[in-house]
Amino acid sequence: MKRRVISGLSLVLLSVLMAPVVAAVAHPKLIGTWSGTGRGVSPETGFYDIPLTMNIMEVQGDLFRGTITATPPGGTISTIPFSGILLMPENEIYISLGYNSVEDSPMFTWLRGKLAGRTCWAFWQNLASGDCGTVRLKKSLVD
């Protein structure tokens, strides 16, 4: 009987001590340069490839911010500021883009993705133009 009580108390003590370790999920290292080529479709012009570079400059807890640089087909390179949130433990990211620095018009664009190590698969949509697509971004090994 004593052995069961001690064994039961040991399990309770162990679970109390381990709870903070289990509850604390490590955030992935977001800061750095993520780049890749996306595949998009426009209701007006059809399908296209678009090179994207996402530079995450600052992270505070689940929130982060940075810039995305993209070159639309036949267009000029645009660098757009964004803010985002990381949902743990699923490693899902949601990004809302600000204004297009070239045209200075609202983009109303968002991106939703899933992180897996140094790779991010994402879906994006531009509500102003109706374009949408997917992109696979890889984090630079230097970061």
One Martini backbone bead per residue (centre of mass of N, CA, C, O) as a GRO file, in nm:
protein
  143
    1MET     BB    1   0.058   0.062  -0.021
    2LYS     BB    2   0.299   0.257   0.002
    3ARG     BB    3   0.396   0.224  -0.290
    4ARG     BB    4   0.143   0.350  -0.427
    5VAL     BB    5   0.156   0.627  -0.295
    6ILE     BB    6   0.441   0.699  -0.391
    7SER     BB    7   0.386   0.656  -0.690
    8GLY     BB    8   0.152   0.863  -0.710
    9LEU     BB    9   0.317   1.109  -0.608
   10SER     BB   10   0.531   1.097  -0.829
   11LEU     BB   11   0.338   1.152  -1.067
   12VAL     BB   12   0.234   1.422  -0.970
   13LEU     BB   13   0.507   1.566  -0.948
   14LEU     BB   14   0.597   1.521  -1.240
   15SER     BB   15   0.354   1.666  -1.378
   16VAL     BB   16   0.405   1.944  -1.246
   17LEU     BB   17   0.702   1.981  -1.350
   18MET     BB   18   0.629   1.928  -1.672
   19ALA     BB   19   0.408   2.130  -1.764
   20PRO     BB   20   0.582   2.377  -1.861
   21VAL     BB   21   0.735   2.220  -2.081
   22VAL     BB   22   0.489   2.133  -2.252
   23ALA     BB   23   0.354   2.424  -2.282
   24ALA     BB   24   0.630   2.517  -2.404
   25VAL     BB   25   0.645   2.633  -2.721
   26ALA     BB   26   0.859   2.663  -2.967
   27HIS     BB   27   0.963   2.904  -3.163
   28PRO     BB   28   1.030   2.982  -3.457
   29LYS     BB   29   1.273   3.118  -3.667
   30LEU     BB   30   1.184   3.404  -3.848
   31ILE     BB   31   1.419   3.564  -3.880
   32GLY     BB   32   1.465   3.668  -4.217
   33THR     BB   33   1.509   3.513  -4.536
   34TRP     BB   34   1.245   3.451  -4.772
   35SER     BB   35   1.236   3.242  -5.074
   36GLY     BB   36   1.059   3.242  -5.402
   37THR     BB   37   0.814   3.089  -5.623
   38GLY     BB   38   0.516   3.175  -5.757
   39ARG     BB   39   0.172   3.088  -5.835
   40GLY     BB   40  -0.053   3.252  -6.055
   41VAL     BB   41  -0.384   3.417  -6.100
   42SER     BB   42  -0.570   3.597  -6.343
   43PRO     BB   43  -0.871   3.708  -6.466
   44GLU     BB   44  -0.725   3.866  -6.714
   45THR     BB   45  -0.417   3.706  -6.782
   46GLY     BB   46  -0.367   3.458  -6.602
   47PHE     BB   47  -0.086   3.279  -6.579
   48TYR     BB   48   0.194   3.294  -6.327
   49ASP     BB   49   0.510   3.397  -6.222
   50ILE     BB   50   0.645   3.488  -5.879
   51PRO     BB   51   0.881   3.652  -5.721
   52LEU     BB   52   0.973   3.608  -5.367
   53THR     BB   53   1.051   3.819  -5.072
   54MET     BB   54   1.086   3.759  -4.722
   55ASN     BB   55   1.141   4.001  -4.454
   56ILE     BB   56   1.208   3.935  -4.124
   57MET     BB   57   1.276   4.180  -3.860
   58GLU     BB   58   1.038   4.132  -3.633
   59VAL     BB   59   0.984   3.985  -3.299
   60GLN     BB   60   0.685   3.943  -3.074
   61GLY     BB   61   0.622   3.657  -3.010
   62ASP     BB   62   0.348   3.616  -3.236
   63LEU     BB   63   0.465   3.873  -3.364
   64PHE     BB   64   0.527   4.027  -3.694
   65ARG     BB   65   0.765   4.195  -3.927
   66GLY     BB   66   0.800   4.342  -4.273
   67THR     BB   67   0.890   4.239  -4.609
   68ILE     BB   68   0.774   4.230  -4.954
   69THR     BB   69   0.917   4.112  -5.259
   70ALA     BB   70   0.792   4.182  -5.596
   71THR     BB   71   0.737   4.058  -5.947
   72PRO     BB   72   0.531   4.124  -6.166
   73PRO     BB   73   0.412   4.079  -6.461
   74GLY     BB   74   0.549   4.343  -6.630
   75GLY     BB   75   0.669   4.474  -6.376
   76THR     BB   76   0.758   4.619  -6.080
   77ILE     BB   77   0.934   4.635  -5.817
   78SER     BB   78   0.797   4.549  -5.491
   79THR     BB   79   0.771   4.694  -5.160
   80ILE     BB   80   0.597   4.544  -4.879
   81PRO     BB   81   0.451   4.588  -4.595
   82PHE     BB   82   0.413   4.384  -4.289
   83SER     BB   83   0.196   4.182  -4.086
   84GLY     BB   84   0.196   3.920  -3.822
   85ILE     BB   85   0.095   3.579  -3.725
   86LEU     BB   86   0.158   3.311  -3.494
   87LEU     BB   87   0.032   2.984  -3.470
   88MET     BB   88   0.019   2.785  -3.193
   89PRO     BB   89   0.138   2.464  -3.281
   90GLU     BB   90   0.084   2.480  -3.610
   91ASN     BB   91   0.255   2.699  -3.773
   92GLU     BB   92   0.074   2.940  -3.850
   93ILE     BB   93   0.038   3.202  -4.092
   94TYR     BB   94  -0.052   3.558  -4.089
   95ILE     BB   95  -0.076   3.807  -4.353
   96SER     BB   96  -0.069   4.168  -4.378
   97LEU     BB   97  -0.074   4.403  -4.619
   98GLY     BB   98  -0.010   4.706  -4.723
   99TYR     BB   99   0.144   4.923  -4.917
  100ASN     BB  100   0.235   5.017  -5.228
  101SER     BB  101   0.534   5.184  -5.295
  102VAL     BB  102   0.481   5.251  -5.598
  103GLU     BB  103   0.153   5.324  -5.607
  104ASP     BB  104   0.013   5.397  -5.333
  105SER     BB  105  -0.188   5.148  -5.286
  106PRO     BB  106  -0.410   4.942  -5.181
  107MET     BB  107  -0.392   4.585  -5.147
  108PHE     BB  108  -0.550   4.383  -4.966
  109THR     BB  109  -0.348   4.162  -4.874
  110TRP     BB  110  -0.299   3.807  -4.820
  111LEU     BB  111  -0.140   3.549  -4.608
  112ARG     BB  112  -0.129   3.185  -4.584
  113GLY     BB  113   0.055   2.956  -4.366
  114LYS     BB  114   0.310   2.689  -4.335
  115LEU     BB  115   0.544   2.564  -4.117
  116ALA     BB  116   0.863   2.372  -4.204
  117GLY     BB  117   1.106   2.480  -4.075
  118ARG     BB  118   1.258   2.635  -4.368
  119THR     BB  119   0.949   2.620  -4.464
  120CYS     BB  120   0.687   2.789  -4.668
  121TRP     BB  121   0.349   2.745  -4.720
  122ALA     BB  122   0.132   2.940  -4.943
  123PHE     BB  123  -0.149   3.159  -4.957
  124TRP     BB  124  -0.271   3.410  -5.189
  125GLN     BB  125  -0.438   3.747  -5.198
  126ASN     BB  126  -0.589   3.995  -5.417
  127LEU     BB  127  -0.862   4.197  -5.372
  128ALA     BB  128  -0.828   4.412  -5.600
  129SER     BB  129  -0.762   4.202  -5.859
  130GLY     BB  130  -0.811   3.871  -5.795
  131ASP     BB  131  -0.562   3.747  -5.729
  132CYS     BB  132  -0.396   3.419  -5.701
  133GLY     BB  133  -0.193   3.181  -5.491
  134THR     BB  134   0.123   3.017  -5.462
  135VAL     BB  135   0.395   2.944  -5.218
  136ARG     BB  136   0.751   2.864  -5.175
  137LEU     BB  137   0.950   2.917  -4.892
  138LYS     BB  138   1.296   2.975  -4.818
  139LYS     BB  139   1.532   2.981  -4.583
  140SER     BB  140   1.810   3.117  -4.519
  141LEU     BB  141   2.117   2.987  -4.402
  142VAL     BB  142   2.231   3.257  -4.276
  143ASP     BB  143   1.989   3.308  -4.055
   0.00000   0.00000   0.00000
